[in-house]
Structure formats: C-alpha cells, structure tokens
Amino acid sequence: MVDHLANTEINSQRIAAVENCFGASGQPLAVPGRVLLGEGILTKECRKKPKPRIFFLFNDILVYGSIVINKRKYNSQHIIPLEDVTLETLPDTLQMKNRWMIKTSKKSFVVSAASLTERKEWISHLEECIRYLLTKTGRQPSTEHAAPWIPDKATDICMRCTQTKFSTLTRRHHCRKCGFVVCADCSRQRFLMPRLSPKPLRVCNLCYRQLLAEKKKEVEADCRQPEPIRSAIPGYEPSSGDDSDKSDDDKADQWPADTEFYTSEVSWSSFHS
C-alpha cells in the first residue's frame, strides 16, 4: 500500500488536509515518500485526567494533537519518529481499558482505544511500520525510554517522602527522570538531561543522587582515556544538535460521546477502505 500511494495525488491531498487542520501552529508534514496510512481518536492519559487526542499514523512518523473541532481544527501538534518508538501493552484499570504505552527516548505516555479490536489494529500497524523502518536503516530497537508521568490523581501524598500531603496550596510536581509525583521539598534539584531537553529539568532527590553518581563515573572514565591524537587537517569540528520536547497541552477538549471507532463495517484506516 505504501509503495502504491507514495507519489499519488490522493495521498498528497490527504496530507495537505491534515496540515490545514493544524494550521500555522503545525509543522509541514509533506515529504517525498511519506504516506498517510490512517487516523483515529485515542484517549491519552494526561497529567490531570484522560483526554481525547487525534492521532495520524504515517509510514515514518506518528502525529497527534488536541482536538478543537474534529476533522476541522487541531492544535498542540506532536511529531514522533517511528524509529524511536517501542510499544508495551498494559492491563486494564477501573477507569481505562484497552491501554498500551507509547515509549520513546524523549517522552512516554499511555493511550487507550475504544475497543480491544481497535487496540490490536493500532499496535499491529505501528509495529509493522517500525519493523520496516528498522530493517531499512539497519538500526536496533531503542532501549532508552523516558519515564511516563504518573497522573496527579494516582496519589494524594508525595511518592518520595510519603509524608507531604497534596492540597490546593501544596502543589504536585513530577520528576522528569522517574515520573513520580513529588512535593517541592523532594524535587528542588535540577539536572541537565540532553536527551530530554537542552535545559536542566526538575528531578527528585533520589534521581538527582543517582544522576550525579552516573555523571561522576563518566567523568572518571573519560579521565582514564588516553589523549586523542589531534588531526593536523584544519577546519574539522564535530557537529552536534539540540532537540527539545514540548509539554502536553492540558486544555479541556470536547468530542461526541457517540463517536464510533473502527466498526466492523469500516477498515482500520479511514482513508483506505
């Protein structure tokens, strides 16, 4: 299907329609060889409460955003390269069913589908795209993943000191390393984690000590390395680049309660029935 649709006018029109729905706040999505495979609404477990999000699956990226007007306007666009994605099926909870986790090196989060069949279809299509990309590039599956944030309502007390009780005046904070919900006293430290952000991020006291110990080991290992032979050829400098992760938009969204997800009469892809 991907090879057949890659350079077709209908595929270009569909990608352009997605770009238009995100408007000026979104990034351009049309690149040579990119194909839009399907779309759907999934419930994303956000910090304060689960919220509906629109998801678009391309053959190389996963795009999602907040719903302003379904099929017409979306915002808070997030783009995830599929080569960096690992999936993990999760058990049901009392509040959420048909759950799975989307894990990446920069951000990990939990989503849920409206039915078990829909979850299977999403995971199947995602895994197929990921497998194809890794085979094509020769890369190994990612092993480093950002910790998902534990929802605020999962605990009423700090998950580190277990003493501080949260209230209107006592705010909840999240450690960017472990994802735990912690109080201010247990998360006063900041630590630079370039994989997540170019700026130092809030971490809990335990993770801060662990990160410091890891950094110390790295410095000691570097000191033991022999001095590299410097090239006599001028003008060569190793290149580097920064990448940052945007936080999720937690504005309330509205969506029809009677929305049907991948009924038996409709194929998984809303475009290629």
N, C-alpha and C positions, 0 to 999 in steps of 0.2 A: 504493500500500500504506500509506503514512504517513497519508494523509487517512482511509483506511478504518479504521485501527487506533487513531487518536489518542485517541478517547474511549471505547474498548471496555473491558469488564470484563477480558477476557483479557489485554490489554496492561497494565492496572493490576496484575493478579496476577503477571505475569512480572517487572515492575519491582520489585514488593514482594519477590519471591523473590530477586532479586539483592541488594536491600538487606539481607535477612535473612542471606544468605551472608557479607556483610561485617560484620554485627553492629554493635555500638556503635562500633567503630572507624571505620566508614564514614560518609560524608555522605549525607543524604537525596537520592534520585535522582528521585523522582516530582514532576514539574511539569506544568502544563497544556500539552498539545500535544507532549510528549515521547513518542517511540515507540522501543521496543527492537527493533532490526532483526535482530540476530544476535549470536552469540558463538563463541568458539573459543580454543584454546590455541596460542600462538605462542612461539617461543624468542626471548628478549630477550638481546642481547649486553651483559651487565653488566660491571662493572669487573674482577672476578676471573675469571669464567667465564660462558658462556652458561647461562641458566636458563629453565625454562618459566614462562610467565605467562598468566593468564586475561585475555582481552580481551572487552569488551562494546561493540558499536557501537550507539549511539543516533543519532537523526536530527540531533542538535546537539552531542553530546559523544562522546568515546572514553574509556572507563573501563578501567583494568587494575589488577591486583593480584597478590600472591603466592598460591600455592596451598597451603593447609593440608590440606584434604580436598576433592577435586574434586566439584563440584556441591553441596557442603555448607558449606564454610568457606573464606573468603579473607581476607587482611589486606593492609596497606600499600596502601590504595586511592589511586589517582591519577586525577584527572579532567582531561581535556584538551578545551578548546573547539575544535570542528572548524574554526571560522573562522580559527583561528591556525595551522592545520596545513598543511604542504607536504610532499609525498611525493617521494622520489627512489629509483628502482630502482638496486640495486647489483649488481656482478658476484659470482659465487660465489667462495668461498675453499675451501681444502682441508678446513677444519673446518665451514663453514656454507654451505648452498645456499639458493636462493630467498629472497634477502635484499632488504630495502629499508629506507630510513631514514624515520623519522617526525620531521620538523623543526618546532619551534615556537620562539617568541621566548624561552621560559624553559628549555626542555630539549629536546635532540635525542638520539635513540637509534636503534639498529639492531635490527630484528627479522627473523626468518626463518620461513618456512612449511614444512610437511611436504612440499609438492609445488608444482610450478610452477603448476598449475591453482588451487590454494588461494591462492597469492600474487596471481594475476590477479584472483580474485574479491574478495579483501580490498581491493586497490587500486581496483578498479572501483567497489565500494560506497562506499568512503571518498571517492573523487573526486566521485562523484555527490552525496553529502551536502554536501561542501564547496562544490561549484558552486552547489547550490541555496541554501545559506545566504548566500553572497557575492552572488548575484543578488537575494535577498530584502532584504538590508541595504544593498546598493549599495557595499559595501566592496571594496577591491582586495586581491588576494592578499598575504599577508605576505612581506616581503622581508628582514627581520631575523630571524636564527635563531641560537639558542645552539649553540655548537660541541659535537659529541658527544665524550664522553670516550674516548680511545684505551685499549683494555684493557691491564691491567697486564702480561700476558704477551707483549704485542706487542714489548717491548723490554727488554733487560737493563741498559741504560745510560741515563743522563739524556738526553733528546732535545734539550736546550738546550746544555749544556756538552760533551756527548758524552765526558766523562771519568769521571764518577762511576758506579761500577758498583753496582747494587742488590743487596742481600743481606738476610739476616734482620735485621741491625742497621741497615742503610741503607734507610730506607723510601721507597716511591714516593709521589709527590704528583701532583695534577692541577691544571693551570692552568685556572681557570674561564672564561678568555677564549678560549683556543685549543684546550683539551682535551688538550694534550701531557702525557706522563708525564715529570715532572721531579724533581730532587733538592731537598733542603731549601735548600741554598745558592742555587739558581737560582729559588726561589719564596718568598723571605722577605717579599715585599711584599704588602700588601692594598689593594684598591681598591673603592670603592663603585660598584656597578653596579645601580641601582634596578630595571632590567628583570628582573634575576635574583634579587635578594634585598635586603631593607632593611638588611642588614649588609655591611660590607666583606668581600670574598672573596679567597681566595688567588689570585695571578696570578704568572706567570713574569716574570723581569726584563725581557725584550723587550716583552711585552704591557704591562707597567707603564709603560715609557717611552712606548709608543705611546698609551696611555690618558692619560698626563699631557700629551702634546703635543696630543691632541684636546681635552682639558679647557681647556688654555691658549687654543686657538683660539676655543672657545666663549665664554670669559670676555672675550677681546678683542673678539669680535663684539658681545657684549652691551654693552660699554662704548661702542661706536660708535653704538648705537641711541639715538635721541632719548628724553628723559624722557617717559614716558606721561602723558597728561592724567588726573588723578585725578578720579573722579566725585564730585560733591557729594552723591550719594544715599548715606546711611549704611546700614550693615548688610550690604553686599555683600562677600563674601570668596570667592575662587576655591577650589574644593574639590579635594582630592587624596586618593589612596588608595594603600596599600601592598599588595603582593602578594608572597608568598614561595613558593619552590619547595622541596618536600621531597625529601630524598635517597632513593635507591632502597634497599630492604631487601634485603640480600645473604645472608639466611639460606638454608640449603640446603633445597631442595624435592624431594619425590618424586612421580613420576607414572608411570602404567603405560606400559611400553615398547611395548605392542601397541595403543596408542590410535590409532584411525582418524580421519583428518581429511578430511572432505568427500569421501567416496567417491562413485562415480558414481551410486549409488542415493540419495544424500542431497543435498538442495539446500544452498546455502551457508549459509543461515540455519537454525539448528537448531530454530527456532520456526515458521517459515512455509514448510513443505514443500509 
